[in-house]
């Protein structure tokens, strides 16, 4: 037997297409089929319906000699009496990849790779089926296996495309909804089963097979996507959601994406948020990871439905003018056997050396960003979410762990870069390339960095030497603010630096101010429980915290349950404590968040020019003895402002005077101590009059009443 045929029989051949189906003979043609375990094999001419028996050669190989080629079906009979009729995949010799595709992929610049890799529906010569492609450069053999072929890796062996490392096969008449995996024969002759790295759909955990999927969804959000949006100067108020625990059915099961869409949108709109951020929805095996340990970087998790169900969710949000940010995790991936780890038997997606290839905190694998194909895989994933699922923004998780080689490592546990430094040069280049690709291809989308250090230029454009993100989470603000608010008011005057320090760097990046999921888990307590004092003071402090967040320059983000002051920490395994909304104190928090959002959305002073110090002006930050701060928020033209005054003690302040820029009346437009929010209703009866009395470097001043543990917002009367 030909050595090539012997390797095929042993399921070790790299290019079965060159020896199967039609082959040239000395006279005419040989039709060769490989049908392991078959007793008899025949072929039927599709055009004439004539049937021909093939001769068994050896090891499941069958041949026939013909004068001319024709389209055919194979009919195979097996010893147990079963028989199958199918189109031969090796008769379809047209690749989905052109030479330029392979070149761009191996170079790391194929930004539409999600249209080629994985299981892609194709029609060849009028025959519908799926084209399977996977990158496994060190494999000896790769096969597509599933229920359709009894998980037999001898069948549907793929061919490798030159030196690209990509294996490919077209399987005709393969149906949507079929299960499949890749069976890989490694260099050491081990056989491993892997899910599709580019898979669009997966079985629901604990099962791990990929599922073929072809989208038939008709989008209705073109108008929304085409609207001109200046994200920096427009309000962005974000409600952060974990879909599996926001709300559940009575039996504890998950709602479908389509069921969640109207519920979430109606709720978010009732609070006047204009954006939601989803904790990761990429397919993941473990609920307790909250989605941060992804195995399917191209697929929405099947916990809540299929890919088109998720498209419906995003579309529904857009039709209601709600943007959708997706938490995305290119910093690491889990070591589950069906996933990316040691994908072809080698450290393909990750670094070999644990000093570079494993996160010491999370025990997960770190991507090898310096490998072009890996970089292309991740960039393709990001673009896939934006272009195939219309996601408006990607929040990139754990950016600091990507930037620093010594992240969470002790001396001797990390490898310096070529210059001896701690910067991960490969990751930096990947991030720049990612942001350049996203902003270069999509005008409706943006990126957000969860970056916890003082790395310079995170939100500066790449062409100016920055990383190119649109926004950065201000984690310094979050930690300092929560630290300050956790202090008993009697001690706060000694910690004012924690409160005001953020204004020294507030305009160095384009910031989002997060009160996120990370702060209400693992013993950190819920937001309201972090607050000191008795029950009344806890709620008053929480209202004060939200006022400080909204008054401070920066976009806003609040994790679900904070908007009504849930007592319990967030638990991913159960829904929020919705019954608390029947309590007047919790409803008061809800009403305040709603009104803060209204204030934020409707007043340009609250969101214009936020990247510039000109949007903000201190009135007084030095009254530490009274624990009172005051400031102005200006619009871009500097002709309108809002006055914010905060009292961080439970003592009301009467006849408290602050400087203001204009004469005339000042209207109290928000008071956190209002009875509407279940406060004590201490305030200014709606209006105060500015007097010609110099104070705080202003020509005018107002005398006001400051509620206990409260804040007030004033708007100057309209000036001609």
N, C-alpha and C positions, 0 to 999 in steps of 0.2 A: 504494500500500500504506500502511496505517496506520503512522504513524511508530514506534509502539511495536513493531509486528511487524518493522519494518525493523531496529530496534535488537536485537531478539531474534535475527533471522537473522545479524546481525553479532556476536552473542554479547556484547552490551553492555547488556542490559536488567536492571534491578534487581528486577523483580517478575514473572516469567513466569507465576505462578499466576493473575494477574488477566486474562490474555489467552489462556491455554491451557485445554484440557479444555472443560467445559460453559460456554457463554456465552449470555446472554439475547439473543434476536433480536426483531425487530418481531413476528414470529409464530413461536412455538415456541422452539427452541434451536439454537445452533450448537455442534457438537463440533469442536474445533480441536486438531490434533496437530502437533508439530514433530519431524520425523524427517529430519535432514540427509542428503542424498545418496540418499534412497530413490527408487525408480522408481515403485512403487505402494504405497499404504497402505490397509488396510481395517480395520474394527472389527467385533468379534463381541459380540453381546449375551450376556452370561454366563448370564442366566436362560433365554433362549429359544434360544440357539445360532444365531440369525439373523445373517447376515453382510452388511455394508454397505461399499461402496467409498467412500472419501473422494476429494474432488477436489483436485488439486494447484493451489495458489494461486501460490506463488512461494517460491524459496529454501528448500525443504524443509518449507513449511507446507502442511498438508492440512486440508480442512474438509468437513463434512457438515451438512445441515439436518434436524432431527428434531422431531417433535411433542412428544416427552417424553424425559426423561433416563433412562438405564439404565446399569448397570454394564457395563464393556466391557474387552476386550483388543484391543490393537493388533497387527496383522500387517503387517510391512513387508518388501517385496522390493526387492533392490538390483541394479544393473546387472550385477554379477559372478555373479548367480544365487543368492546367499545370501539367506536370509530369516530373520526373527526375529519371535517372538511374545512380547509382554510387556504387563504392566499399566502404565498411564500414571501416572507419579509425580505429575503435575499434577492428577490426579483426587482426590488425597488432600490436602485443603485444611485439615486440622486441625493446628495447631501444637502442639509439645511444650511450648511456653512460654506461660504465662499472663502477664497484665499485671504481676502481682506479681513473677514471675520476672525479667522484664526490668528492672523497677525496682530490685530487690535487687542484680542483677548490676551495673548501671551505678552503683549506690551503693556497691558493694564489699562487700555483706553477704549474698551468696547462698552459704551455707556447704554447700549440697548441689548445687553447680553441676556436680559430676562425674556427677550423675544426669541431666543435661540436655545438656551440651555433648559434642562429639565424635560418635562413632557409637554410638547407643543403640538396642538392639533394641526394637521396638514392634509391637503388633498393632492395626490399625485396620480396623474393619468385618470382622473375621475374617481379615484379610490380614496375614501376618507380613512384616516387613522391617526396615530400619534407617533411623533418623532421623539425619541429618547436620547438625551445627550448628558454626559457626565464627565467631569474632569478627574482623572485618576492616573496620572503619568507613570506611577511605579507599579501598576497592576500588571499581572501576567495575562489576565483575562477578566472581562466584565460582562455580565449577562443581566437582562431584565427578567425578573421572576415575579410570580404572583399566582393567584388562583387560576388565571387563564392558562397557565402551563404547569400547574401542580407544583409550583416553586422549584422547578427543575432547571438548574443553571446550565445544563447541556444545551437546552433549547434557547433560542433568541440570544445567542452570543453576539456581542457588539464588535464593531471594528474600530480601531484607533485611527485617527486622522493625522497621518504624518508624524511630526515631532511635537504636535500641539499638546499631547496628553489627554485629548478629548476623545471619548468613546461614543459611538453613535449607532442607532438602528431605528429604522421606520417599521412599525408594526401595523400592517393594514387592518382595517375594520376593528381596531381596538376602541373600546367604548368609554365614554365619560363615566366616571364613578367606579372604574376598576381599580383594585388594589395592586400596588407594585412596589418592589424594592430593587436595589442593585446587588447582585451577588458578585463579589470580588475575589478573585484568586490572587493572593499576594505573592511577593517574590519568594517568600519562604514556604510557599505552597499551602498556606492556610486559607480557608474559605471564610469570609465574613459577609454579613448582610447589612446593608446600609440604606437608610431612607434617602430620598432625593434632596441634595442640598438646595436645589432650585425648585423644589416641589411647591405647587400652588395650593395644595390641599392635603390634609393628613387625617388619618383615623383619630378618633378621640382617645385621649389617654385612658388606660395604660397601653393601648395598642399603638403601634408606631409606623405602620405602612403608609406610604404616600398614596394619593388618590388622583387619578387623571381628572382634569377639570377644564372645561371650556366655558368662558363667561358669555352669557347672552344678555347681560344687563345693559339697559338703555339709560344713560345718564341724562339728568334734567337740570344740571347745575352750571351750564355754560355761561349764563349771564353772571352768576356769582363769581366764577373763576376769572372772567374777563374784566371785572371791575378794577379800576385803578386803586391801588392801595399803597399808601405811604405808611408802612408799619411803624416806623420810628415816631411819627407824629400823630398817629391815630391811637385811640384807646384800645388796650388789649387786657381784658379782664378774664382770667382763665379759671375754670372750675376743673380740678383734677379728679379723675374718676378711675376706680378699679371696677370694671364691668361685672365681675363675678360676685362682688359684695356690696355694690350700691343698693341693689334690691333683688330679692329672690322670690320664687313662687312659694306658695304655702307649703308645699312638700319639700322645700329646701333646694329644689333643682334650679338650674340657670334659666333665665330668660334668653330667647333668641335675639340676635342683633336687630331683627325687624320689630320685635316686641319692645325692645329697650329704646329704640329710636324715638318714638313719640313721647314716651314717659320721661326720658332724660331731657329732650328738647323743651317740652312744656315746663319742666321744673327749672331748668337753667334760665329760660326766658322769664319765668316768674321772679327770678332773682336778679335779672338784668345782666347776667354774664353774657359776653359775646363770643366766648371761645371755650372749648373743652379740651382737656389734655387727658389722653387715655394712657394709663399704665400699660406696659407692653402687651400687645395682642398677638405678636408673632407666636407661632406654635411653640409650645414648651411642655415638657413631660410632667412637671411637678407644680401643683397648685400653690404650694407654700413658697415658691420662688417669686410669686406675683408676676411672672412673665419675664423676669430679668435673667433667666437661664434658658435662652432660646435655642431650639434645634431646627426650626423652620423659619429661616430669615426672609422668606418670600411669601409666607402663607399666614393669613389670619387664623387664629386658633379655632378649631372645630368645636370647642366647648359651647360656643354661642351660635353655631350655624356654619353655612358654607361661605365661600368667598363672595358670592353675589349678595348674600345676606349682609355681609359687612359693607359692600358697596352701597346697598340700600341705606344703611345706617349713616354713612358719610354724606350721601346725597340728600337725605332727609335733613341733616344738620344744615347743609348748605342752602337748601330751599327755605330754611328758616333763619338765614343769615348768621349761622353759628359756625365758626371755624373749628377745625379739628387738628390738634397736635397729637402726634404719636410718639410715645417714649420708645426709643430705639437703642439697641444694645450692641454696638460693634466693638466694645472693649474686651469681651470675653465670651466663652461658650462652655457648656457643660461637657463632661466626659462620658455621657451615656453612650453605650455601645452602638446604638443605631445612628448616632449623629456624626458630626464632623471630625471628632477626635480620631487620630490615626486612620484617616478615612480610607486610604488604599493600602493600609498596613504600615505606612510611614507617617512621620509628623508632617502632614501635607499642609493643613491650614494653620497649624501652630508651630512655634519654635521647638526644636528638639531639646535644647538645654532648659531645664526647669527654672534656671535663674532668669530666663527671658520668656519662657513658655507657660508658666503657671502662676496664677494669682495666689499669694500666700493667704489672703483673707478668705477668699471664696472657693479655693481649691478647684477652680475652673481653669480652662486653657486660654491662653492669650494668642490672638491672631498674629501671624507673621506678616506684618504690614509691608515688609520689604519685598515680599514675593508678589510679583505683579498680578498674577491670577487671583490671589487672595484679596488684594486691594480692589481688583475689578469686581469680585464677588460681592464685597461689601458696598461699594459704590452703586453697583447694580441693584442691590437690595434697597438702598435708600431711594434711588430713582424709581424703583418699582412701586414703592408705597405712594410716592407722589404722583406718578404718571398713570399707574394702573388703578390706584385706589383713591386718587384725588386728595390725598392728605395735604393739609396746608402747611404744616410745620413738623420738623423732626427735632425732638429733644434728645440730644445725644448723651447717653448715660456715662458716668464715670470717666469723663475726659481727663481728669488729673491722672488717673491710673494709666492712661495711654501716653501722656506726655513725659512721664518720668520713669526712667529705668529702675530707680530705687524706691518706687512707690511701695510703701508698707514693708520695706525690706531693711534688714540690718546690714551693717558693714560686712562685706564678704559674701553677701547673698545676691548681689547684682553685678552685671557686666557693664562697664562704662562704654560709651560710644567711641568712635574712632578718634575723637579729639580728647578723650579722657573725661568727658562730662557725663552728667546724669540725664540729659535730655534724650528722649527717644526720637532720633532724627527720622527714622522710617515712619513712625506714627504721625509725626508732625507733617511730613510730606503727604501722607494719606489724607489727613484732615483738610489740608489746604486744597488738595485735588477734589475731595468730596464736595466742599463748599463751592469751589469754582464750577464744578459740574452742575450742582443743583441750581445755583443762581444763574448760571449761563443758559440753562434749558427751560427754567420755569419762573415766570414772573409772579405767580400767585403764592409761592411758597417761601419759607424761611427756615433757618436752623437755629437751635438753642443749645448752648453748652452748659452741662452741669459740671462746672469747673470750680474746684474749691481752693485754689491757690491764687497767688498774685501774678500768674503768668501774664506778661504784657501783650496787649493787642489781640485779645481773644475775639473781639468783635470788630477789629479793624480789617478792612478789605485785604485780600491776599496780595493784590498789586501794590499795596502800601506796606507790606511786610507783616501783616497780621495773619491770624488763623482763618479769618473769613466768616465766622459765625455772625448771624444776625443779632442774637441776644445771648446773654449770659445770666444764669441764676446767681443772684447776689447772696451767696451762702454766708458770707461774713455778716451782712445785715441780719440775716435770719438768726444766726447763733447769738450775736450781740444783743439783738432785740429781745429774744426769748430769755436770755440771761438776765437782762434788766427787769423785765416784767415778772420774773419769778421771785424777785426780791420783795421783801416786806416794804411797803411804802415809807416806813420810817428810815430805812437805810438807802433808799433810792438816790438821795442827794449826793451820796458818796460814790455813785456809779454812773453819773451822767455821761461820762465819756463813752460808755457802752452804747448809750442812746444816740449820741450826736456824732460819734466818730465816722459813721458811714457817709456823712455829708462831705467829708474831706476827699472821698474817692467816688462819690455817687455819679460823677460825670466822666469817669475814666473809661467806662464801657457802657454798652447799651444793656441796661439791667432789667431783669425781672425779679420782683420781690416775692420769694416763695414762702408760704407756710404750708409745707408739703407733707406727703405721707411719711417721710422719714422721721418726722418729729412727733409722731403720735403712735409709735409702735415700740416694741422691745423694752418696755418699762419706762419709756420717756413720758408717759401719761398723755391724755388728751389735752387739747389746748386749754379748755376751761379748768381742768384739774391742775395745770401748771400755775395757775394764778393764785396768789396768796389771799388770805383773809377768809371771812365767812361766806356763806352762799351768795349774799347780795354783792359783796365785794368781788367775788370771783367773776360774776357776770359783768359787773361794771368794768373790771379790768380787761375782760375779753373784748368788750365794746371799745375800750380805749385802745387796745392792741390793733383792732381792725381799723380804727381811725388813723392810727399812726402809719399803718401800712398804706392806706389809701392816700394820705396826705404827703407821704414821702415820695420823691421822684422815683419813677420806675414803673414798669408794667406790673400787674397784680396776678398772683396765683394763690388759690386756696384749695386745700384738699377737702374732699367730701366729708361731711359730718361737722366740720368746723363752722359751717354757716348756720347751724342751730345749736352749737355748743354741746355736742355729745359728751357724756361723762366718761364712757368707756373708751379705752384704746381701740384703734381700728383692728378688726379681726377679719382676715381675708376669707374665713370659712363661713361667715354669716353676714346677713344684710345689716344695714345701718339701723339704729334705734329710732325708727320713724315715729314711734308713739310719743316721743319727746316733744314733737311739734304741737301736741295738745296742751303742753304746759306753757303758761304765759311767759315765763322767763326765757325759755328756749325760743318761743315764737318771737320774743323781743329781739333776740340776736338775729334771727332770720330777717326781721323787718329792717334792722339796721344795715345788714349786708346788702339788702335790696336797695335801700336808699343811698348807701355809699356808691354802689354801682351806678345808680342814676346820676348822682353828682359827678362821678368820674366820666361817664359817657357824654353828658350834656354840656360840660364846661371845658372849653379848650385850655383854660388855665391849668387843668388837671393832667393834660396829656401832651400838649404841644411842646416841642423843643426840649423834650425830657433828657436828651443827650447833652444839653448845654446848661452850664451854671446859671444862665440868664433866666431859667424857668423858676428859680428858687431864690428867696432872699430871707435871711434871718431877720426877725424883729428882735428877739431876745432869747439867747440860749444860756445865759449866765445866772438866771434866778434859781440857783440850785437849792437855796434854803426853803423856798416855797415849792420846789419841784415842778416848776411851770416853764414850758417852752412855747414860743410863738414864732410863726413865720408866714411868709407870703408865697403864693404860687401865682406866677405870671403867665399870660399868653404870649405868643411869639411877638406880637406888635408892642407889648409892654404897655398896653392901654387898659387892660383889665386884670384884676387880681382877685384872689380869695384869701381871706385871713383865717389861719388855723391857730387855735390856742389850746394847749393840753395841760391838764392838771393831774399830776401823777400821785396825788395823795387823796385820802378820803375826807379831807377838810374842804368845805366850800370856801371860795375866795370872793369876797364882796369888795366892791369899789376897787377892782384891780384894773390898773391903767397900762395900756400899751400904745406905742406909736403906730400911726397908720399913714399911708401916702396921700390920701385925698380928704377933702372936706366933705360935709354932707352926712347923710344917713348911711348906716351900715345895717343890713338886714341879717338877722340870725337865720341862716338857711338850714342848719343842721345842729342838733344838740343831742349828744349821746345819752344824756340823762333824761330825755323826754319820756313821758309816760308811755308813748308809743313803743318804746324799747324796754319798758318796765324799769325805768329809772325813777329818781325822786322828784323829777319835774322842776329842778332848779335851773333857772335861766334868765333870759333878758327880755322877756315879753315881746320878742319878735324884732325890735329895733333898738339901736343906740345911735346917738348923735356925736359926730366928731367935733372936737373942740380945737380952737387955735392955741394949742399948748404943745410945745416942742418936747418930744420924748423919743428915745431910741433912734436918734438921728433923723426923725421925721418932723415935719412942721405941725402935724396934727396928731391927736391922740383920742382914744375912746376909753371910757370907764365901763367895765363889764363885770358881770357875775360869772364866776367859773364854778361849774358843778363839781361835786366830789367824784374823784376817779372818773373824770369825764373830759370831753373835748367839745368845743364849739367851732362852727365855721360861719364866717360873716362874708357877705358880698356887698361891696360899695354900691350905693345907689347909682343908677344909670346917669352918666355925665354927658352933656352935650359937647 
